[in-house]
Amino acid sequence: MKKIEILENQFSDKNFKMNLLHESENFKIINFNFKKGQILPVHSHDIDGELSLLVLEGEGKFLGADNLESPAKTGDLFISLISEPHGMKAETDMRILITIAPPL
Amino acid sequence: MKKIEILENQFSDKNFKMNLLHESENFKIINFNFKKGQILPVHSHDIDGELSLLVLEGEGKFLGADNLESPAKTGDLFISLISEPHGMKAETDMRILITIAPPL
């Protein structure tokens, strides 16, 4: 068993900040923190696998193909194939948790 | 892309409540809600794979082998092999999110 405390104050003024929390043969868990206005542009990877995205705190938009913008707020969970276009736009300071399985 | 709203008021007085949020070939995501005092007893499964446990809200103890009790509070993340003994004891009303990969 491993306990990981997700720090709440890990932001950067330059760009969203990425903290790798765990990586194994089963999954990869990453914390992304966005200051208000920061964006993870829509992207995709041409590989198998899936990701979950949980909003730990804050509000913004989950970005998808064809300019899709889906409202995202604290406690919302999104599931996407890694091969589907996905991204995030923060409308307040925002902390999210991504789980990728199997890991990239 | 699928959006899942994790409801905050899904408790039961009888026992902890389990809500399956997502299941695929890559992972299984389950929300467990405990009223104060409810317990998921220590257990394990003799199979490969790993689970992550995120405390969405509340406080309690993560239970492990040899009577281990590790303090668990909102925002804490625990990682365990599925084959390692694991459990949870709620000391306040508590909502947690479990991700199992690969799925059972």
Backbone of each chain as ProteinMPNN parsed JSONL, in Angstrom:
{"seq_chain_A": "MKKIEILENQFSDKNFKMNLLHESENFKIINFNFKKGQILPVHSHDIDGELSLLVLEGEGKFLGADNLESPAKTGDLFISLISEPHGMKAETDMRILITIAPPL", "coords_chain_A": {"N_chain_A": [[0.841, -1.202, 0.0], [0.465, 2.196, -0.775], [0.515, 5.537, 0.209], [-0.541, 8.628, -1.036], [-0.299, 12.021, -0.837], [-2.125, 14.525, -2.257], [-0.947, 17.472, -3.206], [-2.172, 20.788, -2.716], [-1.357, 23.21, -3.637], [0.171, 23.455, -5.931], [0.849, 25.15, -8.395], [1.605, 26.875, -11.498], [2.598, 29.933, -12.953], [3.313, 30.051, -15.558], [2.449, 27.849, -17.153], [0.086, 25.103, -17.234], [0.521, 22.773, -14.557], [2.079, 19.644, -14.091], [1.949, 16.769, -12.203], [3.35, 13.749, -11.695], [1.913, 11.081, -10.112], [1.784, 8.355, -9.728], [3.01, 5.41, -11.261], [2.725, 2.399, -12.954], [2.657, -1.001, -14.177], [-0.009, -1.271, -14.532], [-1.549, 1.129, -14.386], [-1.367, 4.728, -14.821], [-1.106, 7.605, -12.909], [-1.89, 10.939, -12.773], [-1.65, 14.257, -11.626], [-2.979, 17.258, -12.699], [-2.625, 20.72, -12.572], [-4.231, 23.767, -13.081], [-3.931, 27.222, -13.53], [-6.421, 29.799, -13.511], [-7.68, 30.215, -16.748], [-5.646, 28.832, -18.037], [-4.804, 26.281, -20.441], [-5.108, 22.941, -21.589], [-4.425, 21.847, -24.602], [-6.599, 20.402, -27.122], [-5.964, 17.077, -27.926], [-4.802, 13.843, -29.068], [-3.919, 10.363, -28.88], [-2.746, 7.811, -30.918], [-3.359, 5.148, -29.863], [-4.299, 2.178, -28.037], [-6.426, 2.062, -25.127], [-7.576, 3.932, -22.235], [-8.747, 6.853, -20.519], [-9.473, 8.32, -17.346], [-10.838, 11.298, -16.016], [-10.934, 13.271, -13.295], [-12.448, 15.998, -11.741], [-10.958, 17.619, -9.233], [-11.109, 20.056, -8.024], [-12.511, 23.186, -8.778], [-13.54, 24.871, -11.842], [-14.367, 24.496, -15.308], [-13.959, 23.705, -18.783], [-14.357, 20.635, -20.409], [-12.679, 19.649, -23.221], [-13.355, 18.54, -26.535], [-13.569, 16.668, -29.646], [-14.384, 18.451, -32.698], [-14.765, 21.036, -31.667], [-16.172, 20.643, -29.308], [-17.322, 21.572, -26.087], [-17.586, 20.723, -22.863], [-19.188, 21.365, -19.828], [-17.331, 21.358, -16.808], [-16.998, 20.58, -13.442], [-16.108, 20.667, -9.926], [-15.898, 17.393, -8.76], [-16.938, 16.185, -10.979], [-16.679, 13.522, -13.354], [-14.92, 12.376, -16.129], [-14.741, 10.192, -18.918], [-12.658, 8.942, -21.403], [-11.559, 7.581, -24.51], [-8.095, 7.078, -25.207], [-7.472, 7.551, -27.763], [-9.395, 9.285, -28.625], [-10.033, 12.731, -29.305], [-9.138, 15.046, -26.747], [-9.157, 17.508, -24.131], [-8.587, 20.343, -21.912], [-9.932, 23.26, -20.416], [-9.401, 25.797, -18.155], [-11.532, 27.65, -16.093], [-11.58, 28.705, -13.641], [-9.049, 28.617, -11.057], [-7.88, 25.325, -11.121], [-7.893, 21.907, -10.288], [-7.09, 18.713, -11.368], [-7.426, 15.124, -11.711], [-5.932, 12.561, -13.414], [-6.298, 9.317, -14.701], [-4.695, 6.798, -16.424], [-5.114, 3.949, -18.333], [-4.44, 0.947, -20.105], [-1.143, 2.082, -19.003], [0.502, 4.723, -20.837]], "CA_chain_A": [[0.0, 0.0, 0.0], [1.194, 3.463, -0.849], [-0.366, 6.696, 0.403], [-0.053, 9.806, -1.748], [-1.048, 13.233, -0.521], [-2.15, 15.387, -3.433], [-0.744, 18.838, -2.712], [-3.192, 21.676, -3.279], [-0.812, 24.532, -3.986], [1.203, 23.259, -6.947], [0.467, 25.819, -9.636], [2.655, 27.653, -12.141], [2.029, 31.029, -13.741], [3.701, 29.9, -16.973], [1.638, 26.865, -17.864], [-0.449, 24.135, -16.272], [1.574, 21.995, -13.916], [1.796, 18.211, -14.146], [2.645, 16.002, -11.165], [3.15, 12.301, -11.821], [1.693, 10.57, -8.76], [1.994, 6.9, -9.672], [3.105, 4.744, -12.551], [2.979, 0.963, -12.828], [2.241, -1.7, -15.398], [-1.473, -1.268, -14.594], [-2.072, 2.453, -14.711], [-0.54, 5.906, -14.562], [-1.999, 8.585, -12.29], [-1.25, 12.256, -12.889], [-2.391, 15.441, -11.185], [-2.736, 18.483, -13.459], [-3.172, 21.927, -11.95], [-4.331, 24.888, -14.004], [-4.397, 28.536, -13.097], [-7.543, 30.293, -14.322], [-7.335, 30.61, -18.113], [-4.695, 27.928, -18.677], [-5.458, 25.313, -21.331], [-4.468, 21.745, -22.159], [-5.079, 21.825, -25.915], [-7.168, 19.134, -27.588], [-4.964, 16.195, -28.524], [-5.138, 12.428, -28.95], [-2.806, 9.458, -29.161], [-3.286, 6.709, -31.708], [-3.066, 3.898, -29.172], [-5.391, 1.636, -27.237], [-6.439, 2.466, -23.726], [-8.643, 4.817, -21.808], [-8.378, 7.71, -19.396], [-10.521, 8.978, -16.574], [-10.441, 12.639, -15.573], [-11.786, 13.707, -12.196], [-12.2, 17.374, -11.303], [-10.787, 17.676, -7.779], [-11.488, 21.393, -7.545], [-12.537, 24.238, -9.782], [-14.498, 24.794, -12.952], [-13.839, 24.772, -16.636], [-14.608, 22.968, -19.866], [-13.698, 19.507, -21.034], [-12.654, 19.921, -24.665], [-13.352, 17.34, -27.358], [-13.536, 16.836, -31.101], [-15.371, 19.345, -33.307], [-14.977, 22.185, -30.777], [-17.016, 20.325, -28.157], [-16.933, 22.064, -24.768], [-18.535, 20.192, -21.897], [-18.923, 21.977, -18.527], [-16.651, 20.478, -15.856], [-16.891, 21.225, -12.133], [-15.651, 19.803, -8.831], [-16.619, 16.142, -8.573], [-17.321, 15.562, -12.256], [-15.768, 12.494, -13.866], [-15.009, 12.188, -17.578], [-14.055, 9.013, -19.436], [-12.375, 9.11, -22.825], [-10.5, 6.768, -25.097], [-6.879, 7.868, -25.436], [-7.475, 7.874, -29.194], [-10.376, 10.355, -28.863], [-9.514, 14.061, -28.954], [-9.543, 15.5, -25.417], [-8.368, 18.628, -23.608], [-9.217, 20.997, -20.757], [-9.769, 24.721, -20.301], [-9.742, 26.174, -16.779], [-12.211, 28.944, -15.961], [-11.099, 29.138, -12.322], [-7.957, 27.71, -10.74], [-8.509, 24.014, -11.295], [-7.032, 20.747, -10.051], [-7.735, 17.504, -11.88], [-6.7, 13.863, -11.541], [-6.061, 11.727, -14.613], [-5.827, 7.928, -14.605], [-4.534, 6.247, -17.771], [-4.962, 2.499, -18.262], [-3.102, 0.717, -19.553], [-0.336, 3.306, -19.06], [1.173, 5.051, -22.117]], "C_chain_A": [[0.874, 1.25, 0.0], [0.186, 4.579, -0.647], [0.26, 7.908, -0.258], [-0.92, 10.986, -1.346], [-0.991, 14.145, -1.741], [-2.072, 16.834, -2.962], [-1.666, 19.811, -3.449], [-2.64, 22.985, -3.836], [0.265, 24.464, -5.071], [0.765, 23.844, -8.283], [1.687, 26.531, -10.22], [2.005, 28.754, -12.965], [2.285, 30.844, -15.234], [2.75, 29.006, -17.748], [1.036, 25.939, -16.821], [0.699, 23.283, -15.752], [1.15, 20.535, -13.821], [2.609, 17.508, -13.073], [2.329, 14.52, -11.346], [3.045, 11.717, -10.415], [2.024, 9.084, -8.649], [2.087, 6.35, -11.077], [3.458, 3.29, -12.322], [2.582, 0.298, -14.132], [0.721, -1.635, -15.585], [-2.087, 0.072, -14.973], [-1.068, 3.539, -14.333], [-1.492, 6.957, -14.014], [-1.268, 9.922, -12.212], [-2.191, 13.333, -12.374], [-1.979, 16.62, -12.075], [-3.362, 19.637, -12.684], [-3.099, 23.084, -12.931], [-4.648, 26.157, -13.229], [-5.562, 28.928, -14.014], [-7.052, 30.716, -15.709], [-6.355, 29.67, -18.809], [-5.432, 26.791, -19.398], [-4.543, 24.123, -21.615], [-5.13, 21.556, -23.514], [-5.596, 20.436, -26.284], [-6.072, 18.327, -28.293], [-5.473, 14.763, -28.432], [-3.904, 11.616, -29.28], [-3.383, 8.236, -29.856], [-2.898, 5.361, -31.096], [-4.31, 3.441, -28.408], [-5.347, 2.22, -25.831], [-7.415, 3.594, -23.49], [-8.114, 5.715, -20.689], [-9.627, 8.146, -18.661], [-9.962, 10.301, -16.104], [-11.43, 13.058, -14.494], [-11.437, 15.147, -11.839], [-12.148, 17.382, -9.773], [-11.308, 18.999, -7.245], [-11.497, 22.357, -8.721], [-13.556, 23.986, -10.878], [-13.824, 25.106, -14.267], [-14.629, 24.021, -17.671], [-13.729, 21.795, -20.271], [-13.809, 19.725, -22.532], [-12.604, 18.609, -25.442], [-13.298, 17.679, -28.839], [-14.593, 17.849, -31.538], [-15.757, 20.486, -32.376], [-15.964, 21.909, -29.645], [-16.442, 20.967, -26.898], [-17.982, 21.585, -23.774], [-18.205, 20.759, -20.52], [-18.35, 20.947, -17.544], [-16.526, 21.213, -14.534], [-16.461, 20.19, -11.088], [-16.527, 18.555, -8.721], [-17.059, 15.483, -9.866], [-16.228, 14.611, -12.729], [-16.001, 12.377, -15.371], [-14.217, 10.943, -17.963], [-13.848, 9.223, -20.929], [-11.404, 8.037, -23.287], [-9.28, 7.664, -25.302], [-6.826, 8.317, -26.895], [-8.525, 8.932, -29.56], [-9.739, 11.702, -28.528], [-10.042, 14.498, -27.581], [-8.621, 16.631, -24.968], [-9.134, 19.268, -22.462], [-8.928, 22.488, -20.792], [-10.241, 25.117, -18.913], [-10.376, 27.558, -16.745], [-12.057, 29.516, -14.549], [-9.79, 28.372, -12.122], [-8.581, 26.324, -10.638], [-7.488, 22.911, -11.054], [-7.764, 19.499, -10.566], [-6.818, 16.29, -11.68], [-6.997, 12.989, -12.752], [-5.551, 10.323, -14.312], [-5.824, 7.342, -16.013], [-4.282, 4.739, -17.659], [-5.242, 1.869, -19.62], [-2.24, 1.961, -19.756], [0.288, 3.503, -20.433], [2.58, 4.488, -22.113]], "O_chain_A": [[1.888, 1.325, 0.695], [-0.881, 4.573, -1.262], [1.444, 8.187, -0.07], [-2.141, 10.948, -1.501], [0.096, 14.493, -2.202], [-3.026, 17.356, -2.385], [-1.906, 19.671, -4.648], [-3.374, 23.771, -4.434], [1.159, 25.309, -5.123], [0.361, 23.115, -9.188], [2.677, 26.76, -9.524], [0.978, 28.53, -13.605], [1.574, 31.402, -16.07], [2.303, 29.345, -18.844], [1.426, 25.979, -15.654], [1.714, 23.101, -16.425], [-0.002, 20.232, -13.509], [3.832, 17.638, -13.038], [1.188, 14.091, -11.174], [3.975, 11.84, -9.618], [2.486, 8.616, -7.608], [1.349, 6.76, -11.973], [4.389, 2.983, -11.578], [2.209, 0.977, -15.089], [0.219, -1.912, -16.675], [-3.02, 0.142, -15.773], [-0.081, 3.303, -13.637], [-2.562, 7.183, -14.578], [-0.173, 10.018, -11.657], [-3.388, 13.314, -12.659], [-0.797, 16.942, -12.191], [-4.49, 19.536, -12.202], [-2.057, 23.35, -13.531], [-5.532, 26.164, -12.371], [-5.669, 28.448, -15.143], [-6.104, 31.494, -15.82], [-6.236, 29.7, -20.034], [-6.532, 26.399, -19.01], [-3.347, 24.292, -21.853], [-6.288, 21.143, -23.575], [-5.082, 19.424, -25.807], [-5.352, 18.846, -29.146], [-6.483, 14.509, -27.776], [-2.958, 12.12, -29.885], [-4.399, 7.692, -29.424], [-2.211, 4.55, -31.716], [-5.238, 4.214, -28.172], [-4.343, 2.797, -25.413], [-8.003, 4.139, -24.424], [-7.152, 5.369, -20.002], [-10.693, 8.32, -19.253], [-8.769, 10.423, -15.827], [-12.627, 13.183, -14.756], [-10.266, 15.478, -11.656], [-13.163, 17.178, -9.106], [-11.876, 19.062, -6.155], [-10.594, 22.34, -9.557], [-14.323, 23.024, -10.84], [-12.857, 25.865, -14.339], [-15.811, 23.73, -17.484], [-12.52, 21.938, -20.453], [-14.9, 19.958, -23.054], [-11.897, 17.679, -25.055], [-13.022, 18.813, -29.23], [-15.576, 18.074, -30.832], [-16.926, 20.864, -32.297], [-16.534, 22.844, -29.082], [-15.235, 20.919, -26.661], [-19.139, 21.999, -23.842], [-17.062, 20.652, -20.076], [-18.827, 19.815, -17.464], [-16.015, 22.332, -14.487], [-16.457, 18.988, -11.353], [-17.748, 18.653, -8.602], [-17.508, 14.337, -9.854], [-15.036, 14.849, -12.537], [-17.142, 12.289, -15.826], [-13.154, 10.674, -17.404], [-14.767, 9.636, -21.635], [-10.52, 7.631, -22.532], [-9.417, 8.864, -25.542], [-6.213, 9.334, -27.22], [-8.538, 9.421, -30.69], [-8.983, 11.801, -27.562], [-11.226, 14.345, -27.283], [-7.46, 16.702, -25.37], [-10.204, 18.793, -22.082], [-7.831, 22.92, -21.147], [-11.369, 24.804, -18.533], [-9.834, 28.516, -17.295], [-12.373, 30.681, -14.308], [-9.453, 27.539, -12.963], [-9.689, 26.174, -10.123], [-6.363, 22.971, -11.551], [-8.926, 19.271, -10.228], [-5.607, 16.423, -11.504], [-8.153, 12.714, -13.073], [-4.479, 10.165, -13.728], [-6.837, 7.386, -16.712], [-3.353, 4.307, -16.977], [-6.232, 2.242, -20.248], [-2.565, 2.807, -20.589], [0.573, 2.523, -21.122], [3.312, 4.65, -23.089]]}, "seq_chain_B": "MKKIEILENQFSDKNFKMNLLHESENFKIINFNFKKGQILPVHSHDIDGELSLLVLEGEGKFLGADNLESPAKTGDLFISLISEPHGMKAETDMRILITIAPPL", "coords_chain_B": {"N_chain_B": [[-16.39, 10.283, -25.532], [-17.461, 10.357, -22.189], [-19.477, 11.753, -19.715], [-19.706, 11.732, -16.237], [-21.644, 12.36, -13.491], [-20.902, 12.463, -10.162], [-22.929, 11.579, -7.699], [-23.751, 13.171, -4.61], [-25.255, 12.387, -2.487], [-25.769, 9.724, -1.947], [-26.25, 7.582, 0.197], [-26.583, 4.863, 2.555], [-28.35, 3.652, 5.359], [-28.045, 1.077, 6.19], [-25.703, -0.233, 5.21], [-22.463, 0.369, 3.726], [-22.626, 2.06, 0.574], [-22.521, 1.171, -2.835], [-21.684, 2.357, -5.965], [-21.503, 1.596, -9.232], [-19.64, 3.198, -11.604], [-18.341, 3.11, -14.041], [-17.33, 0.704, -16.422], [-15.032, -1.127, -18.255], [-12.879, -2.728, -20.679], [-10.487, -1.776, -19.824], [-10.478, -0.489, -17.284], [-12.233, -0.335, -14.105], [-14.519, 1.667, -12.447], [-15.583, 2.736, -9.375], [-17.804, 4.172, -7.055], [-17.835, 4.409, -3.614], [-19.858, 4.951, -0.812], [-19.869, 5.805, 2.559], [-21.631, 5.869, 5.593], [-20.892, 7.555, 8.661], [-18.945, 5.476, 10.681], [-19.437, 3.146, 9.264], [-18.007, 0.229, 7.678], [-15.711, -1.174, 5.346], [-14.657, -4.279, 5.31], [-11.323, -5.61, 5.79], [-9.913, -7.179, 3.007], [-8.86, -9.271, 0.261], [-7.918, -10.143, -3.114], [-6.88, -12.893, -4.948], [-5.472, -12.15, -7.393], [-3.947, -10.634, -10.293], [-3.228, -7.121, -10.722], [-4.263, -3.769, -9.797], [-5.366, -1.236, -7.52], [-6.629, 2.08, -7.193], [-7.471, 4.396, -4.668], [-9.326, 7.118, -3.949], [-10.009, 9.658, -1.663], [-12.879, 11.343, -1.746], [-14.388, 12.866, -0.057], [-14.514, 13.439, 3.408], [-13.437, 11.624, 6.378], [-11.357, 8.985, 7.64], [-10.059, 5.675, 8.118], [-7.664, 3.956, 6.232], [-7.511, 0.552, 5.838], [-5.25, -2.135, 6.378], [-3.059, -5.006, 6.005], [-2.174, -6.917, 8.97], [-3.496, -5.405, 10.931], [-3.037, -2.76, 10.215], [-3.731, 0.715, 10.225], [-4.242, 3.458, 8.378], [-4.362, 6.938, 8.361], [-6.918, 8.628, 6.563], [-8.018, 11.189, 4.518], [-10.028, 13.797, 2.968], [-9.008, 14.134, -0.344], [-6.788, 12.522, -0.18], [-4.852, 9.916, -1.666], [-4.694, 6.489, -2.24], [-2.783, 3.633, -3.126], [-2.952, 0.273, -4.006], [-2.054, -3.149, -4.397], [-4.32, -5.529, -5.81], [-4.13, -7.927, -4.665], [-3.124, -7.437, -2.179], [-4.06, -7.116, 1.254], [-6.818, -4.976, 1.969], [-8.936, -2.303, 3.093], [-11.572, -0.198, 4.502], [-12.464, 2.239, 6.907], [-14.932, 4.354, 8.055], [-14.866, 7.472, 9.618], [-16.211, 9.775, 9.614], [-19.109, 10.734, 7.673], [-18.418, 9.54, 4.459], [-17.04, 9.677, 1.232], [-15.735, 7.809, -1.394], [-13.586, 7.079, -4.21], [-12.92, 4.441, -6.296], [-10.602, 2.97, -8.464], [-10.029, 0.28, -10.544], [-7.619, -1.634, -12.114], [-6.056, -4.001, -14.261], [-9.64, -4.485, -14.887], [-11.594, -6.39, -12.507]], "CA_chain_B": [[-16.282, 10.896, -24.201], [-18.643, 10.165, -21.35], [-19.414, 12.548, -18.487], [-20.415, 11.087, -15.134], [-21.746, 13.205, -12.298], [-20.875, 11.609, -8.972], [-23.938, 12.139, -6.79], [-23.161, 13.338, -3.273], [-26.2, 12.056, -1.413], [-26.131, 8.311, -2.113], [-25.837, 6.828, 1.378], [-27.579, 3.922, 3.082], [-28.157, 3.439, 6.794], [-27.773, -0.336, 6.453], [-24.322, -0.613, 4.918], [-21.912, 1.295, 2.732], [-23.319, 1.967, -0.711], [-21.582, 1.016, -3.941], [-22.23, 2.774, -7.253], [-20.598, 1.337, -10.362], [-19.695, 4.376, -12.477], [-17.818, 2.813, -15.375], [-16.621, -0.565, -16.538], [-14.579, -1.396, -19.62], [-11.769, -3.686, -20.668], [-9.298, -1.117, -19.285], [-10.61, -0.276, -15.84], [-13.559, -0.306, -13.499], [-14.515, 2.806, -11.528], [-16.697, 2.556, -8.441], [-17.945, 5.108, -5.942], [-18.35, 3.855, -2.365], [-20.224, 5.956, 0.184], [-20.005, 5.263, 3.909], [-22.055, 6.699, 6.708], [-19.964, 7.505, 9.793], [-18.924, 4.209, 11.402], [-19.524, 1.969, 8.383], [-16.695, -0.381, 7.412], [-15.441, -2.186, 4.316], [-13.652, -5.081, 6.017], [-10.09, -5.948, 5.078], [-10.072, -8.326, 2.124], [-7.933, -9.251, -0.87], [-8.275, -11.082, -4.179], [-5.624, -13.494, -5.394], [-5.348, -11.914, -8.837], [-3.092, -9.516, -10.66], [-3.924, -5.854, -10.896], [-3.993, -2.736, -8.811], [-6.476, -0.31, -7.342], [-6.386, 3.37, -6.547], [-8.596, 4.817, -3.826], [-9.256, 8.55, -3.687], [-11.034, 10.143, -0.736], [-13.562, 12.52, -2.303], [-14.902, 13.693, 1.042], [-14.654, 12.786, 4.694], [-12.236, 11.132, 7.061], [-11.442, 7.633, 8.168], [-8.795, 4.955, 8.116], [-7.41, 2.902, 5.262], [-7.135, -0.645, 6.604], [-4.363, -3.038, 5.651], [-2.646, -6.242, 6.678], [-1.604, -6.793, 10.314], [-4.201, -4.337, 11.654], [-2.628, -1.419, 9.808], [-4.749, 1.746, 10.016], [-3.577, 4.659, 7.888], [-5.343, 8.028, 8.296], [-7.378, 8.955, 5.211], [-8.882, 12.378, 4.542], [-10.359, 14.357, 1.653], [-7.887, 14.415, -1.234], [-5.726, 11.514, -0.097], [-4.894, 8.852, -2.672], [-4.018, 5.256, -1.828], [-2.571, 2.655, -4.189], [-2.748, -1.054, -3.428], [-2.283, -4.3, -5.254], [-5.587, -6.181, -5.479], [-3.767, -9.098, -3.853], [-2.789, -6.974, -0.821], [-5.243, -6.842, 2.081], [-7.193, -3.556, 2.007], [-10.292, -2.042, 3.571], [-11.801, 1.21, 4.851], [-13.34, 2.521, 8.043], [-15.329, 5.763, 7.976], [-15.0, 8.147, 10.916], [-17.276, 10.741, 9.322], [-19.659, 10.317, 6.383], [-17.216, 9.484, 3.624], [-17.239, 9.264, -0.164], [-14.455, 7.473, -2.007], [-13.621, 6.648, -5.605], [-11.986, 3.334, -6.515], [-10.331, 2.579, -9.854], [-9.4, -1.042, -10.573], [-7.059, -1.897, -13.447], [-7.212, -4.225, -15.14], [-10.849, -4.72, -14.088], [-11.833, -7.751, -11.978]], "C_chain_B": [[-17.594, 10.684, -23.439], [-18.458, 11.017, -20.101], [-20.269, 11.883, -17.422], [-20.45, 12.053, -13.96], [-21.803, 12.283, -11.084], [-21.811, 12.224, -7.935], [-23.416, 12.126, -5.354], [-24.034, 12.806, -2.146], [-26.639, 10.589, -1.44], [-25.588, 7.498, -0.943], [-26.944, 5.849, 1.765], [-27.304, 3.722, 4.567], [-27.733, 2.0, 7.1], [-26.304, -0.692, 6.303], [-23.768, 0.414, 3.944], [-22.6, 1.037, 1.398], [-22.311, 2.012, -1.848], [-22.266, 1.416, -5.228], [-21.2, 2.522, -8.346], [-20.734, 2.494, -11.352], [-19.277, 4.053, -13.902], [-17.129, 1.458, -15.359], [-16.282, -0.791, -18.001], [-13.477, -2.43, -19.545], [-10.521, -3.096, -20.0], [-9.335, -0.905, -17.78], [-12.07, -0.257, -15.413], [-13.515, 0.807, -12.464], [-15.777, 2.741, -10.672], [-16.653, 3.639, -7.375], [-18.53, 4.348, -4.75], [-18.679, 5.015, -1.439], [-20.49, 5.273, 1.516], [-20.653, 6.305, 4.812], [-20.987, 6.556, 7.799], [-20.063, 6.145, 10.497], [-19.011, 2.977, 10.507], [-18.125, 1.516, 7.936], [-16.746, -1.275, 6.174], [-14.335, -3.06, 4.899], [-12.44, -5.384, 5.134], [-10.32, -7.227, 4.266], [-8.997, -8.238, 1.051], [-8.412, -10.269, -1.892], [-6.969, -11.599, -4.753], [-5.498, -13.39, -6.916], [-4.414, -10.73, -9.067], [-3.92, -8.234, -10.711], [-3.772, -4.988, -9.667], [-5.248, -1.884, -8.649], [-5.956, 1.01, -6.8], [-7.654, 3.73, -5.787], [-8.406, 6.29, -3.508], [-10.362, 8.921, -2.715], [-11.624, 11.429, -1.312], [-13.987, 13.458, -1.19], [-14.952, 12.862, 2.311], [-13.33, 12.295, 5.248], [-12.46, 9.728, 7.571], [-10.066, 7.001, 8.194], [-8.776, 3.967, 6.952], [-6.885, 1.715, 6.047], [-6.266, -1.55, 5.753], [-4.053, -4.286, 6.467], [-2.141, -5.926, 8.084], [-2.197, -5.614, 11.089], [-3.701, -2.931, 11.353], [-3.851, -0.509, 9.687], [-4.038, 3.024, 9.605], [-4.616, 5.773, 7.745], [-5.647, 8.425, 6.851], [-8.31, 10.154, 5.295], [-9.101, 12.885, 3.122], [-9.098, 14.667, 0.853], [-6.76, 13.413, -1.156], [-5.967, 10.417, -1.128], [-4.111, 7.662, -2.136], [-3.914, 4.327, -3.035], [-2.311, 1.312, -3.526], [-2.837, -2.11, -4.52], [-3.618, -4.913, -4.852], [-5.325, -7.378, -4.561], [-3.318, -8.72, -2.437], [-4.073, -6.771, -0.018], [-5.536, -5.334, 2.128], [-8.64, -3.428, 2.47], [-10.41, -0.586, 3.963], [-12.751, 1.299, 6.041], [-13.652, 4.012, 8.032], [-15.506, 6.343, 9.372], [-15.905, 9.378, 10.822], [-18.023, 10.145, 8.131], [-18.519, 10.465, 5.378], [-17.584, 8.997, 2.226], [-15.878, 8.972, -0.771], [-14.664, 6.996, -3.444], [-12.521, 5.603, -5.795], [-11.827, 3.103, -8.014], [-9.544, 1.273, -9.832], [-8.918, -1.323, -11.988], [-6.038, -3.034, -13.377], [-8.436, -4.603, -14.317], [-10.954, -6.162, -13.631], [-12.706, -8.541, -12.952]], "O_chain_B": [[-18.685, 10.82, -23.994], [-17.387, 11.0, -19.494], [-21.417, 11.516, -17.674], [-19.407, 12.51, -13.492], [-22.673, 11.415, -11.003], [-21.509, 13.272, -7.364], [-22.729, 11.193, -4.938], [-23.614, 12.775, -0.99], [-27.743, 10.256, -1.01], [-24.58, 6.805, -1.079], [-28.093, 5.996, 1.349], [-26.147, 3.633, 4.98], [-27.136, 1.733, 8.143], [-25.728, -1.368, 7.155], [-24.512, 1.232, 3.402], [-23.089, -0.061, 1.134], [-21.364, 2.798, -1.823], [-23.322, 0.876, -5.56], [-20.149, 3.162, -8.377], [-21.82, 2.74, -11.877], [-19.787, 4.639, -14.856], [-16.434, 1.111, -14.405], [-17.137, -0.662, -18.876], [-13.175, -2.949, -18.47], [-9.6, -3.834, -19.65], [-8.339, -1.117, -17.088], [-12.991, -0.175, -16.225], [-12.568, 0.882, -11.681], [-16.893, 2.698, -11.189], [-15.588, 3.977, -6.86], [-19.584, 3.722, -4.859], [-17.889, 5.947, -1.291], [-21.234, 4.296, 1.594], [-20.273, 7.476, 4.799], [-20.27, 5.557, 7.849], [-21.158, 5.719, 10.865], [-18.69, 1.873, 10.949], [-17.197, 2.318, 7.834], [-17.697, -2.032, 5.978], [-13.186, -2.624, 4.975], [-12.529, -5.407, 3.906], [-10.847, -8.218, 4.771], [-8.301, -7.229, 0.951], [-9.213, -11.15, -1.577], [-6.052, -10.821, -5.015], [-5.429, -14.395, -7.623], [-4.135, -9.942, -8.163], [-5.15, -8.27, -10.738], [-3.232, -5.406, -8.643], [-6.089, -1.828, -9.546], [-4.98, 1.055, -6.052], [-8.764, 3.409, -6.211], [-7.426, 6.666, -2.864], [-11.518, 8.548, -2.912], [-10.962, 12.466, -1.36], [-13.958, 14.679, -1.343], [-15.385, 11.71, 2.289], [-12.264, 12.517, 4.675], [-13.58, 9.327, 7.889], [-9.046, 7.686, 8.279], [-9.742, 3.24, 6.719], [-5.938, 1.841, 6.823], [-6.507, -1.715, 4.557], [-4.699, -4.573, 7.475], [-1.728, -4.799, 8.359], [-1.487, -4.914, 11.811], [-3.916, -2.011, 12.143], [-4.874, -0.899, 9.125], [-3.308, 3.612, 10.403], [-5.639, 5.584, 7.086], [-4.742, 8.541, 6.025], [-9.279, 10.141, 6.054], [-8.43, 12.447, 2.187], [-8.219, 15.386, 1.329], [-5.853, 13.446, -1.987], [-7.102, 10.043, -1.422], [-2.996, 7.816, -1.637], [-4.828, 4.244, -3.854], [-1.527, 1.229, -2.581], [-3.618, -1.97, -5.462], [-4.012, -4.831, -3.689], [-6.189, -7.783, -3.784], [-3.151, -9.596, -1.59], [-5.071, -6.3, -0.564], [-4.628, -4.521, 2.304], [-9.457, -4.326, 2.266], [-9.467, 0.186, 3.786], [-13.707, 0.533, 6.157], [-12.741, 4.84, 8.003], [-16.209, 5.773, 10.207], [-16.308, 9.944, 11.838], [-17.589, 9.115, 7.616], [-17.745, 11.42, 5.45], [-18.337, 8.037, 2.061], [-14.965, 9.792, -0.674], [-15.753, 6.573, -3.834], [-11.352, 5.847, -5.496], [-12.816, 3.048, -8.745], [-8.508, 1.179, -9.174], [-9.692, -1.261, -12.943], [-5.202, -3.018, -12.473], [-8.294, -5.003, -13.162], [-10.452, -7.063, -14.303], [-13.022, -9.703, -12.696]]}, "name": "protein", "num_of_chains": 2, "seq": "MKKIEILENQFSDKNFKMNLLHESENFKIINFNFKKGQILPVHSHDIDGELSLLVLEGEGKFLGADNLESPAKTGDLFISLISEPHGMKAETDMRILITIAPPLMKKIEILENQFSDKNFKMNLLHESENFKIINFNFKKGQILPVHSHDIDGELSLLVLEGEGKFLGADNLESPAKTGDLFISLISEPHGMKAETDMRILITIAPPL"}
